[in-house]
Amino acid sequence: MYIFLAITMLMTRNSRLTIEEHWSTNPLLNSPIYTTLMSRNRYTTILGMLHFSEPRPRHANDLILSKIITVVDDARQKFQSNFIPYKKLCIDESIVPFKGRLIIKQYIPNKRNRFGIKLFVLCDVETRIILDFIIYTGLETEIIRDADLGVSGSIVITFLQKYYFSNRQIYMDNWYSSPKLFISLLNRNIGACGTVKRNRKEMPEFKKLKKGERDVKYAPNIMALKWHDKKDVYMITTMHKDQMGPTEKIDRSTGLPKMKPECVIDYNEHMGIIDLNDMMLSSLHSIRKVTKWYKKLFFHIIDLYLLNGYNYYKVLQDNKTLRFAKYQLAVVTQIIQKYAGDKTLPMTSRNVDQPLRLIGNAARHMPAYLPDSKKLRCKLCSNLKRKRRDTRFWCEICKVPLCVTCFREYHEIEILH
């Protein structure tokens, strides 16, 4: 099954019109790695038989997500427990692309993929780590329902209940924001900032404005603002005061930085994290050509695991230069090396360095004699341009030849030049 997932992730880097073309014998299309790892028939059989619940007749009272609920619940539990977030969080929607027939399919015109399965996502702003997600299933959506706050407010409450009285701050768009929700969060020691619809209940009346003007209204512990830029922008916040701040854009008429309300600057800086995650995944979606919605959702959850692993790695190693595409390839490579044996990816000194050598139980990385009693050039000495050294030892986990004296340094150094 691990090899099946590795092949699926690898397919994103070798685009073909059909899945079967990855096993084509045509010299223009042939990729030998797929045939080496698994036959075409075996791969398509696994893909066709992929299920996540016991097969049984469909009943009227079955939940929409019953076919994949175990995978969803397990992923949510891991996302919630694996990381303690920083102070600033954000909530937004994400779309799993799907154009087939499905009762819960949604249309969001301002998203990269407009049609598909809608997810509500809670994300840590500083690290981009996904903390939780909720799949929208209409009336079946699993949330703590609050009649006063409506569905959108209930989603926010469901996400944030474990962070009550933690002095955190949350950013959200106008689909969620309302004065009643923000006051409810403030009473639980959570600050909030977001755009808001002008016709929300308890929103004040504002005067008509010219470009650059603003109108501010106050209630106890909450500020509502109307600011006219290219169009009217409505904001509410429990974290800001009525102050203007400079932006990076220059006003051509004055030569000075353009000014915006500080709450608008703060909102623009911290929202959009989930859209950035979606953009990173867009070129590396594990699979596109499946017809069953629950399989599409499964592969998307695998992508979320991979994306979170990438963000965990950047936090643990303080490495902000590693690209997601390189990390994904490193994961695929290690899965193949571990579960398909050494014959598929023979170890050479030219192998792509694996940043994952830095993660996990260091005690597993022990020196061992190279197979066949051969000597190879030390990976670390070569990369750091030291005097050439041949060695009889290697790390069996990383599949890299190393001098005994270089062994510890290789598994602790963050970047190999």
N, C-alpha and C positions, 0 to 999 in steps of 0.2 A: 504493500500500500504506500510506503514511503517513496518507492521508485515511481509509482504512478503519480504521486503529487509532484515529485521532482520533474518528471517529464511535462506535466501540465504547466508548471511554472516556467520551464525552459521554452515551451512553445511560444510564449509571448515575445521572445527574442528572435524567433525564426518564423515570421508571419507567413502563413499559407492560406489559400482560399478554402481548403477543407482540412479536417483533421487527418484524413487518410494521406494527404500529400506529404506529410512529414515522413512517411515511410516509402515515398516514391523511389523507384530505381532510375528515374530520369536523371541524367547527370546534372541538369540545370536545377533540379529540386532536391537531390539526394542529400540527406544529413545522416551519416552512418551512426551517430550516437544513439538515435532512437531505436534502430534495429538491434544495436548492441545491448541496449538496456531492456527492451521488451518488444515482443512482436506486436504488429498492428492489431491483430485479432484479439490478443489478450487485453490490450489497452482499451479497445472499443467495447469489449465485453464487460470489463470492470466499470467503465463509464456508463454503460447501459444498465448495469445491475446495481448501480450506486443508490442505496437507500439508507435512511437513518431512523427508521421505526419499523415495528413489526407489521408485516402486510396483513391487512384485514379489510373487509368491506367498508365503504364510506357511509357514515351515518350523518343525519341532519344536524346533530348536536356536536359533531366534531369541531374542534378549533381549526381555524384556517392554517395555523402554523404546526399542526400536529405532526406533519411529515418531517419536520426538522427542529422541533422544539427542544430536543435534548442537546443538539449542537448549539443552538442559540443560548440556552440557559447556561451551559458549560462555559461558553465564551464570555458571557456577561459576568459570571462569577469570577473568572480569572482576571478580566479587565478591572473589576472593582477592587480586587484584593492585592494585585501585584505592585501597585504604586500609590504612594501617598502624594497627592498633587501639591503644587505650590499655591500661592494665594489667589491667582487670577484664573478663572475658568470661563469657558464660553459654550453656548448651546446653539446648534444650527441643524439644518436638515441635510441629508445626503441621499443620493439616489443610486440604487443598484440597477444598471440599465437592463430593461426587459420590455419588449414590445409585443409579446404574445398575449393571449387572452388570460386575464387574471382579475378577480373581483377587487383586489386591493391595489391594483396598479394606479399610480398617481401621475399627474402632470404638473411639473414645476417649471415655468417658462424661463426663469433666470438661472437655472442650473446648467452645467456643462452637458449632462445627459438629462433630457427633459422628461422622458417617459421611463417608468420603472417602479421598483419597490422602494417606498420611502422609509428612511431611517432617521430618527432623532438621535443626535450624537452629543455627548458631553465630552469636552476635551480640555486638557491642561494647556494654557496659553504658552507658557514658557518652553515646554518640551514637545508640544504637539501630541503627547501621548493620549490615546483614547481611553477614557475612564469608564464609559458605559454607553450603551445604545439601546434604543427601543424601536422595534419594528412596528410601523403603523398598520393596523389591521381593522380599522373602522371601530365599531362598537366593542370589538374584542381586544383592543389595545390594552395591554397590561399596565395600568397606571393607577395611582391613588387618586380617585376622582373627588374633586371639590366643586360642588355646584356653583359656588360664588366666583370661582376663578375660571371656570370653563375648561375645555379640553387642553388648550395651550398652556394655561397656568398650571393645570394638574400635571402635565409632563414635566414642567420645571420643578415642581414640588417633589415629584417622584425621584428625579435625578439628585436633588440637593438635600434630601432628608438626612442622609448620613453626615452632611457637613454643617448641620445646624450648630450655631454658637461656636463657630470656628474662625470668625472674623475674615472670611473669604469674600471675594468679589466676583460677580458673574456678569457677563456681557451677552446680550441677546438682541434679535431683530424685532421688527414690529409685529410679527405673528404671535409672539409670546408676551410682549411688554404690556403692562397695564398698571395704573396707579395702585389698584387694590393688591396686585401681586407684589409690587415693590415694597409696599408697606408691610405685607405679610412676611416677606423675606427680611426686612429690616428688623422686625420684632424678634427674629431668630438670629440676629447678628450677622446677616449676610448683606453686603452692599450690592447694588445693581445699577446697571446703566444700559440704555438701549434706545433705538428708534421706536416710535410709537405711532399708531394710527390716530389721526386727529379726531375720529368719532368714537374713541374708546369711552366707556362710562367713566365719569368723574374727571375727564379731561377738561381744563378750563378753556374759555374763549380767548382767542388771540386777535390782535389787530392786523390789518393788512400792512405788509412790509415791502420796502424797496430792497434792491440787491445790497447785501452786506449788513443789513439791519437785523436786529434780533428783538424779541419780546420775551420776557421771563416772568413766570408766575411761581409763587411759593405756596406750599402748604407745610405743616409741621414735618420736618426732616426729609422733604422731597421737593425737587425743583423740576418744573416743566418749562421747556424752551422751544420757541419757534425761531428759526434762523433762515433767512432767504439767501441762498447762493445762486445756483442756476435755477433752482426751484425751492419751494418751501420744505424745510427739514424740521421734523418734530422729534424732540428728545425728552426723556424723563430720566432722572438720576437721583440716587440717594448718596452719591459719593463725591459730587462736585459742587463748586460754587460758580456764580456768574462771572467768569473771567475769560478773557480772550488770550490766545497764545499764538506764537509764530509757527508757520508751516515751512516746508522746504521749497515751496513755490514762490517765485518772485513776481511782485506786482510791476508790470512794465511801466505804468504811469508814474510810479514813485521810486522804483528801484529797491523797494523794501520788501521783506518777506510778507506774504499774504497772511492775514490773521483769521483765525477761526475760533469759535467757542472751545474751551478746553475739553468739555465733555465730548464734543464731536471728534477732536483730535485723538482723544483716548479711545473712543469707540472704534475709529478707523484703524488704529494701531493694533487693537487686540481682537477684533472680529476678523473673520476670513481664514482662521486656522484650519477649519474643517474643509473649506474649499481648496486650500493648499494641499491638504492630504489627498483629496479627491483628484487633484491635478497630478500628483505624484503617482497615484495608482492608475491613472487613465491609460498610460502607455504600457503598464505591466499587469493589467488585469489577467488573472490566471487562465481564464477561459471565456470565450465569447460565444462560441457556436454550440450552445446547448439549448434544448427546447423546454426542458422542465424547469420551472421557476425555482423550486427548492434546491436544485443542483446549482443553479446560478447563485443563489443566496449562500450556499455552502462554500463555493469557491471564493466568493467575496469575503466571507468571514476568514478564510485562510489568508487572504490578502491583508485583512486587518491585523491578524496575528503577526504577519511578516512586517507590516508597517510599524506596529508597536515594538517589535523586537529591534528594528532599526533605530527607533527613537530611544529605546532603553540603552542600546549600545552607545549612542552619542552622549547620553547622560553619564553612563558609567566610565567611559573613556575620555570624556571631554573632547571628543573629536567631531568638530562641526564641518569638516571638509569632505568626509566620506559621502559619496553619492549613493542614493537608494538603489540605483541600478547595479552598482558594484556590490553592494551588500547582498542583494537578492541573488546575484550570480554566485557569491561566496557560499550562501546557504545551500543552493542547488548543488554546487560542487561537493560540499561536505556530506550531504545526504547520499549522493551517488558513491562517494568514496567509502562511506560507512556501510551501506546496504547492498551495493553491487560489486564490491571487491575492487582490488587494485588493477585488474586487467582492463577495465573500461576507461580509467583515467590514470595512466601510468605516471608515477612520480618522477619529475625531472626538476632540475634547478630552475627551469623557466616557469614553473607553475605559478599562477596568480597567488600572491600572498593572501592568507586568510586572516582577516581581522578578528574572526571568532576564536583564534588561538588565545585571545586575552580573556575570554569569558568561560566560566564554569569552574570545575574542580581542578585546580592546578596539579593535584597529586596524580591525576590520570596521565599527565604528560611526563613520561619517563623516558630516559635514553634507552635505546635498544640497538643491537647490531643490525646493520643494513643487510637485506637479503642477499644471498649468493656471495657474501664476503667481499663485495665490491667497495670501491672508494668513490665518493662524490664530493664536489666542492661544497664547502659550508655556506649555507644560505645567508647567514648574517654577515659573515666576513665579505661575501661578494657584494651585498647590498650597501654596506657601509664603506666599501672600497678599501678594505684592509688588505694586508698581505695574504695572498692566496693560500688557503689551507684545504687539503683534502682530508676527509674524515670517514671512518667506518661506522659512525653512529648516526641515528636519525630519531625523530619523534614519530612514533607509530600513529599517534592521533592526528597530527598535522601533515604527515607524509612529507617531511622536510628534513634534509640532511643538515646536521649541526655538529660543530665541535662540542666536546663536553664542557669546555670553558664558556661557550656562547649559549649554552642551553637555557640557563635561567634568564639571561638578558633578552633572548628572543621572545620568551613568553611574557615579558613585562614591558618591553618597549612598545610605545603606542603607534609610531609611524615608521615604516621601513622606507628609506629613500631609494 
